[in-house]
Amino acid sequence: MRMNPISTDQLLESLHWRYATKQFDASKKIPTDVWKVLEDALVLTPSSYGLQPWQFFVITDSDILARLRVHSWNQSQVTDCSHYVVFAIPEKIDTAYVEKFLARIAEVRGVTLDSLAFYRDMMMGDIINGPRSQWAREWAARQVYIALGNLMTSAALLGVDACPMEGLDPREYDAILDLPAKGFNTVVACCVGYRSASDKYATTPKVRFDKSDLIRHI
């Protein structure tokens, strides 16, 4: 597959354009074809071992969004955005999860499960039975933030606004969305849609430390 990269100017223009949108235009909805691409971008997010320890719950139902807003510091973005994505992690990252992933590799790449034995042992000896098994859920939560960043950047490149949401009560989200019954728990969320013309933050200059304060060449 041949890739035609965007220009460096286009990339920086998109990143300067994006911001954590505080006011969404509730009348503007993301076209179906554009949203489909953003879902594909989520699926294509890289993860450690490729294990994809997450689930993305896309919510557009106004009644559910209204209930979630109550447990999101009453932030209007939750109900005014076009699509609201709740990022969750599995309650259990176990042998069955690894086996499911290996079966998918075998299916997609046309290889045998036996040929993946070394890879299986590597994952089992680390995330499942190794030292990191003690904090596998924390590991999974960190992976989720890769997906969150990927969604925001992909949205910006398509001219779609986004706002990451940590100001929420994960337990209440879990209860409203019935996530424990589905085997997942809330970590973070993201509002996606189009900015309101009255959002003053759209034109507020970005404040970043100087590049020399953040990047060091060793």
C-alpha positions, 0 to 999 in steps of 0.5 A: 500500500502506497502512502501519500504523506501530507505536508509538514505545513498541513500537519502543523496547521492542523495541530495549531488549529485544534484545541480542547473545545469548550463549546460545541455547536449542538446543531452540527453533526459529524457526517457518517462517512467522516465518523466511520473514518474516525472509528477506523482510526481508533481501531488502528491505534497502536498498543503494546504487544498489539493487545488492544486492551480497550473498548470504545463506547460511542454514545449519541443518545441524548437521554444517556448523554444527559445522565452522563453530563450530571457526572461530568461536572455538568460540562456542556460539551457532553450533551452538545457534541456530535459523538461522545466516546467513552474509553474503557479497559477490560476488567480482566486481562487474562489468558483468555484475552491473550488467546483471543488475540492470538486467534485473530492474528492467525486468522488475519495473517494466515498462520498457525497458532503453533507458530505464535507460541513464542509470542504467546509465552512472551505476553503470558510471561509479562502481562499475565503472569510476570511482574506487570501482571500486578498492575495490568489494569494501570498498564491498560489505562495507559494504553487507552491514552494512546487511543485518545491522542490518536482520535484527537489528532485524526479528528484535527486532520479531518477538521473535526473538533474534540475535547478530552474529558477526565472530569468525570466519575468513572463509577457513575459512568460504569453504572449508567452504561452498565459496563461491569456487566459487559466486562469493562470499566471507564477510564476517560472520555472524549467529545467530538463534533464542531466548535461553536462560533461563540467559543472564545477559546477557539481564538485564544493563543496556545500556551506552550513552553518553549521548545528548548524547555521541552526537547533535549538532544542527547 
